[in-house]
Amino acid sequence: MTTPNPFANTHTSTRLHGKVALVTGGSRGIGAAIAKRLASEGATVALTYASSAEAAQQVVNEIRQHGGKAVAIHADSANVEQIRTAVATTAAELGGVDILVNNAGTLGLGSVEDFAEAEFDRILAINVKGVFIATQEALKHMKSGGRIINIGSINADIVPFPGMAIYALSKGAIATFTRGLARDLGPRGITANNIQPGPVDTDMNPASGDFADTLRGIMALPRYGKAEEIASLTAFLASEEAAYVTGASWNIDGGFGL
């Protein structure tokens, strides 16, 4: 499959000029596509990574090669202090935080009866607490016009197979957290929105194989999404064009489970 070039987008390439964006989990997949897209539209981007410094630096290098500004910061989203340091570093080195994209996440599958408590704690630490801590820290630096964009999952609404209860729980928490954030932050002129992707072609969830074939069978559009399509919606929600949009969960899922 041909990967779209986010830097080919020129008609709105300055709508995020002067903004500083922090993208958690930005070294690969959806996070990397978001980081590149925001940079292509003029934002200075910080991205966090948990394990692969090389992959994160490749994203940074690609952004810089196309005239953008980006830095990579090591931060495991299960580690509270590393998240706090990443936000503080972004604000200090780049001049603030205007856009926070809580993208980092993890998947865990298994029946509730047999689900290990340690795995449960790990999923909630990354998918829920990590989002809370990053948001709390970013709000120390965010001014009116700020944007918080959470990357949730369509599984908050639709759970098509057994074994997904704990993952769905974590993403359902993000949907409700986003609505509460919108209420809390409205008076400050800051919006909060939740993007709920369906199946997206990444290294963690490739668009080939028996599992992918099964998923396509329950979609109105029988194909996997592209990371760049999630990035496009993220860029819109980060822009001034979305200033009147808050507290919403945006399904971008190819008609998953209709």
C-alpha positions, -999 to 999 in steps of 0.1 A, spaced: 0 0 0 13 34 -9 18 57 21 5 92 16 30 120 21 17 144 48 41 170 36 24 171 2 -5 190 19 2 226 11 -32 243 10 -34 245 48 3 243 55 3 274 78 -29 271 99 -9 258 129 20 282 125 33 294 158 17 265 177 36 240 199 23 204 198 32 175 220 23 141 206 27 111 230 37 78 214 48 96 183 75 73 171 54 50 149 20 43 135 -8 68 141 14 89 164 41 93 138 15 103 112 0 129 135 34 144 144 43 147 107 9 162 97 9 188 125 45 198 115 34 200 79 8 226 89 33 247 107 34 234 143 66 229 162 63 193 174 76 173 204 70 136 203 75 111 230 87 75 227 90 46 251 115 23 235 128 31 201 150 62 200 159 54 164 123 53 152 116 85 170 146 102 155 136 91 120 103 109 125 121 140 137 146 139 108 118 135 82 100 166 97 132 186 96 140 175 61 107 191 50 115 224 68 96 216 101 107 218 137 106 187 159 123 171 189 120 136 204 117 130 241 120 97 259 90 91 281 72 59 289 35 68 293 33 43 322 58 64 341 43 94 358 76 112 363 87 107 328 55 121 315 58 152 337 93 157 326 84 154 289 57 181 292 80 204 312 108 199 287 84 206 258 72 239 274 107 250 284 125 242 251 97 250 226 80 279 244 48 264 257 22 237 249 -7 247 226 -18 213 214 -16 180 234 -23 148 215 -27 119 239 -19 91 215 2 67 234 -17 35 242 -15 -2 246 -37 -32 238 -43 -62 261 -67 -90 253 -81 -118 274 -112 -130 293 -121 -111 325 -119 -144 344 -83 -150 335 -70 -114 331 -39 -108 352 -41 -79 376 -6 -67 366 -17 -65 330 -49 -47 340 -28 -22 359 -5 -17 330 -33 -10 305 -49 15 328 -16 31 336 -9 39 300 -44 43 285 -60 62 313 -36 75 340 -10 85 314 -36 106 296 -47 122 329 -11 131 339 -1 145 305 -33 166 304 -28 178 339 7 189 332 0 204 299 -27 226 314 -1 243 334 12 258 302 -19 260 279 -36 293 272 -69 301 256 -71 285 222 -54 254 235 -64 219 222 -65 186 239 -70 157 215 -73 122 229 -68 91 206 -94 67 219 -109 37 201 -142 27 184 -141 -1 210 -153 23 235 -187 20 217 -185 -13 199 -170 -45 212 -173 -71 184 -153 -100 199 -148 -116 233 -116 -108 252 -117 -70 247 -135 -59 279 -105 -44 297 -92 -25 266 -128 -13 260 -130 -2 296 -98 19 292 -110 36 260 -145 42 274 -129 60 303 -112 83 278 -145 91 261 -161 102 293 -130 119 306 -130 140 274 -166 151 280 -157 161 315 -126 180 303 -147 200 279 -169 212 307 -140 220 329 -119 238 303 -146 257 283 -143 288 305 -106 289 297 -112 287 259 -96 253 257 -113 225 238 -111 187 244 -120 161 218 -117 123 214 -109 106 182 -121 69 180 -103 51 152 -115 18 139 -90 -7 124 -60 12 111 -31 -3 92 -1 -1 114 27 -25 125 7 -34 155 -25 -41 135 -16 -49 99 -43 -49 72 -34 -84 61 -41 -118 76 -71 -137 90 -79 -112 118 -79 -83 93 -102 -103 70 -126 -108 98 -126 -71 107 -132 -60 72 -163 -83 72 -180 -61 97 -172 -27 82 -193 -6 58 -161 3 40 -143 -30 36 -108 -17 41 -85 -7 69 -79 30 76 -47 48 70 -27 65 98 -27 96 77 -65 97 78 -65 98 116 -38 125 114 -60 146 90 -88 147 116 -64 155 143 -50 185 124 -86 198 119 -94 195 156 -61 213 164 -69 242 141 -89 274 146 -115 259 122 -125 236 151 -128 263 178 -165 256 184 -160 218 187 -155 203 221 -165 173 242 -171 152 211 -161 117 202 -152 114 165 -156 79 150 -133 74 121 -138 37 115 -151 29 81 -185 21 94 -173 -5 119 -200 -27 133 -229 -7 118 
